[in-house]
Every structure is written in C-alpha cells, then in structure tokens.
Amino acid sequence: MLVRIKPEEAQIGMFVHGFEGSWFDHPFWRRHFRVETMEQLLRIRASAIDALIIDKSRSDIDEATDAPWPESVAAKLPARPQPSRAAARPIAWPEPMVPPPPPPRDEPRQRKGYAAECRRARRAIERSREAVSEMFETARLGRAVEARRMVPLAKSIGASIERDPKALINLVRLKEKDQYTYLHSVAVCALMMNFARHLELDERVVQDLGVAGLLHDVGKIAISDDILTKSGALSALERDSVRGHPAAGHQLLANSKDVPEAALEVCLRHHEKVDGAGYPDGLSGEALSLFARMGAICDVYDAVTSERPYKDPWTPCEALTEMQQWQGHFDSRLLEQFADSLGIYPVGTLVRLSCGELGVVTGSAGDYAEDVMVRIFFDCETLTEIAFHDRAIAPSADNPRIVGRDSPTFWRFADWDAMRHRILAARVDIMPADEEVARLSP
C-alpha cells in the first residue's frame, strides 16, 4: 500500500517509493530505497520536497524503531527518532523483515561469473566499436545517422551491465590511443546505462541514454584528425573548432530519424557546467537537465581515465578524487551517486565492507588500477578501532567487498577530518593473503 506523508514524518525503516516536487530538491537521486541511517533521515527532513510516497508493504517500522539496541552499542550511537503517528490511521504491518545473515568470515571469495562476463563483454565492445566507427564514416559523407542501428548495441551493452556492470566498464576503459574516438562513445554508453540503472530510471530511459552515449560525440566529424590527435596545446582557432562539435553533432542528429530526445540533449549539453562556464551556451543551474548533468560526468570520467595522445590516464580513484574538487564543474550530489554506481570512491571516502568493518579509501591498486585500496580501521560489531591494515578490493570480489559509503556522523566519530587525516597518514603495509585469511577465519 502506498501512502503520502510529509518529509518531517519520515522514519528510519520506511521504504521510499518516490518523492513529490522538483527533482532539484530531492535529497537523493534514487527513487526507491529504505531509510536505514540517521544521515538519510536528516537529509529527507531538511529537504525542500513537497512529500514522500511510502510503500508500507516494504517498510519495516517495527524493527527499526522498537527493537532496543544493546546497552554497549546504544551509548555510542545517535538517538533514533521516535515514530510519528500523524501520517495515517493505524494499519496491520507485516511481520518484521528478517535481515539476511552476514557473510561467513572465511577465505576471500571471487564473484561467480566475472571472468565469463569479461569474455562476453569483449565481444559486445568490439561489435559496438565497429558500428560506431561505421556511423562516424557515414556521417562524414553527409548522410543521416541511423539511430535505430544503435538500439541493439545499447541493449547488448545494457545486458552485459545487468549481468555484471564492472566487467564491461573496466574493459572498455583500457583502450589504446588510436581507439579512443570510437571506444569513448562505447564507454560513455556503458557508463550512462549503469548510472541510469543506479538512479532507478525507467528502463526505456536507460536504453535511450545508452543510445545517447553512442551518439554524443558524433559532432567530432567536424574536427580534423590532426586536432583530435594533437599532443601539444591547441591554438585559439583549434579550440574554437573543438568547442563547435556539440552544436554540429546536435544539428546532424536533429536532421536524422528516430533519435531519442535524450540523445539530442546529451549531444548538445555534455560540455556544459553547473556554474555556467561550459559550452556551447553557458547554461547553469536548473537550466541543465538531469541527462545533461549525467552526460557531463560520464564523458569527463572516461576521458581522464583513458590514454590520450597528450596525457597519461588517471586511475578511476584519482579521477573521482580530482573531479570532486572541480568546484562548479559537476553537480556534486550527482557525482557522488556516479561514484556509488561504479563502486569506486575518491580518496578519503569512508566505506563499509561486507565483513562488518569500516575503512578509508586510499587509492587504486592492481595491474590496471581496477582494485580499490581500502585502509581498514574499525570493527562495526565491537564498535572499536582495530589495527590499521590495507586491503585491495578487486572488482570481482564477493567477500569482502565494498558495500558502499558510510556516514562518520552515524558512527559519531569526533572530528572526522582529523581522524581521516590520521588514518591516511599512517604507515601501513598491505596484509599478506595468509594473514588476511587467518584474520577472517572464525
């Protein structure tokens, strides 16, 4: 059963089905989720939204508000809000949901099917690269873009992401310099679809955003290869040529059939910035749509993590850390959700692991910088600091894995900035595999 309540009537344990009001006022970019932390609750109550739509059948109010915390834990956690009784007349709530048991503390496990999905993803990437290359060549001849041909490619990429999002996204990042022009479009397609699913957008919108990713840079046919591959600084005239590609691409797509509105929007606006310093029109704030903001993030992320003629690639962690510091470039809340969609976080982010521990992200690791390096320092069960140790979390990891970012406010860490600096500044060796296995064993 769905019921409408005011933001101040929200409670921990409620399952949010949706928000009413402008999406700019939404405290979260997801549409469906359960309120599980004090930070989430405070963000909802402080937001400017008109109302929340709550799914009572999926809520767990009794378990969230009535079950007492152990005394040793309650003293260290923030007080939970008292349930509001003003929302609606009492109803019979379902039995409290039983949370799944925690994963066994045993030898680290690899997620099943990751290697197989990498093999399938390689085939999808190659088919998409060939199709995008052919589309660019056709456009150079002055012919209209056949957007319908992009739909099966987007569906294929979307299916791979549905099975295992990290397989295709990690593979397409490892592109050679001479593959960049075409594989960049494939990468942005994958990032947009993965991002859209994380935001729980309608599946038709997800597909349209995949097509948008494949088509967003078609305007680069108006730029000479000498400029695109130039290793030195661009002249003023060359910069003007590059800045013209969004409008050129939009005009080409507008004259083609069956191009989704999302593709037209992303093509024209993926170089705009929220502070108005972007191009082609210098739009800012609410003038920029959700699709434009998503496109800007995905386009830049793939560009800076790819090898280019004029620069070496950043690791995913380096990219998100730097992008987070570019004030006015991106929508900061949306950038945070983008990081969550990838399971890769800026340096200094507090994350929770599936083994019941907290850690701070310190960087990337692995041959292709696919792993996230986490400095583990806190046991959630005992609510105590533990000996610092670093762990590289692979994209194929099943346990321990990164569950998501966490709130230092919830854990009542005094002066979190100072504590984080202390953790990051510590000298810590990576724990040998055999010691890690022994530590996780019962």
PyMOL commands that set and color helices and strands:
alter all, ss='L'
color gray80, all
select helices_A, chain A and resi 7-9+23-25+38-46+56-58+61-65+71-74+114-140+147-163+165-173+177-198+203-215+218-222+225-228+236-243+245-254+261-269+285-287+290-304+316-325+332-342+416-425+433-440
alter helices_A, ss='H'
color red, helices_A
select strands_A, chain A and resi 2-5+15-20+33-34+51-55+109-110+350-353+357-365+371-379+384-393+397-399+402-405
alter strands_A, ss='S'
color yellow, strands_A
deselect
rebuild
show_as cartoon
